[in-house]
C-alpha cells in the first residue's frame, strides 16, 4: 500500500518525499571554484552505499588557494559501533573537472591525504585513498590508488603516499573521480576502532600553452633587441 493510498498526513508525505529524494539521488552538488590558472568545476559527491546518509556533504567546506583545491573532511569519520562482521563502512566518492584557463595547460595533478586512526583491544581500521574505483580521463596515472591501515592498540596519524597524475602531453582539461572508503572493525563491544580523514588536497601544476610560451619568448627577445639598439 502506498502512502497516498494509506491517506497519510500531509506532513508525513512531505518528509517522506524529502527522504526519498535523497535516497534515490545519493548525490550532492558542491559547485565550482576558481583557481589562479585553473578552475575546479562541477564538484559532485556521491554516496556508494545503499543509504545516502549522512548528509550534508562529508567533503565540505571546499576552498581554493592558488591552484590547490582543499576539501574539509572533518565529518568524514567512522567508528565501529557494533562488534563482529560485517565491519562498519563509509563510502563516498567525489567527481570534478580541472579546466585550464586560457593560455594555460595542465602537466600534472598531485593528490594528498592523511588519516587519524585509533584502535584499542582487537580492532582494525582502514582508509582507501583514491580507492578501488578511482578514475581519470584522459588517463595517464603514475599511482592509481593507495591505502592506510592500522591494527591493534594505538592512535596514529597515517599519511599514505601521494597520488601523482602526469600527462605526457599537457592537457587543458582532466576529469577525476576519487572513490574514498573507510572501514572499521572491532572484535567485541569493549574494543575501539575509529578512523577519520585528515587533509585532502588536489594541487595542479599548470604550464603555459606552447604557443603562449613562444609568443612570450619572442616578445622578451624583441625587448632585449630594442634595448641593445638604443645603447
NORDANOR-V670566 format. One line per field, one symbol per residue. phi: phi as a letter, one per 20 degrees, with the letter a starting at -180 (. if undefined). psi: psi as a letter, one per 30 degrees, with the letter a starting at -180 (. if undefined). A space follows every 10 residues. Layout:
BEGIN
phi=???
psi=???
END
This chain:
BEGIN
phi=.efffflfgg ffffffffff fffefmcced ncceefdcdd dlfcdceeef effecfgeef fdbccmdded eedfeecbcf ecenefffcc ccccdaddcf fgnccddbcd dcbbcddbcb mdbccbcedn nfdfcbbfeb dfcebbbccc cnfpcbeddf ffeddddgdg ddbcddcded bdcbccfbff ecbbbcfefc ccdddecfgg ffffffffff ffffffffff f
psi=kleeefhlle eeeeeeeeee eefeeglkkf alkkaeflkj lhkkkkkfle kflkkakffl lklkjchkkk kjgefikkkj fllalllkkk jllkklkjkk lkgllkelkk kkllljkklk bjlkkkkkjd lfgklkklkj kejflllkkk laklklkkjl klkjkljekk lfkkkkjjjk kkkkkkelff lkjkkkkbkj kjkkjlkkke eeeeeeeeee eeeeeeeeee .
END
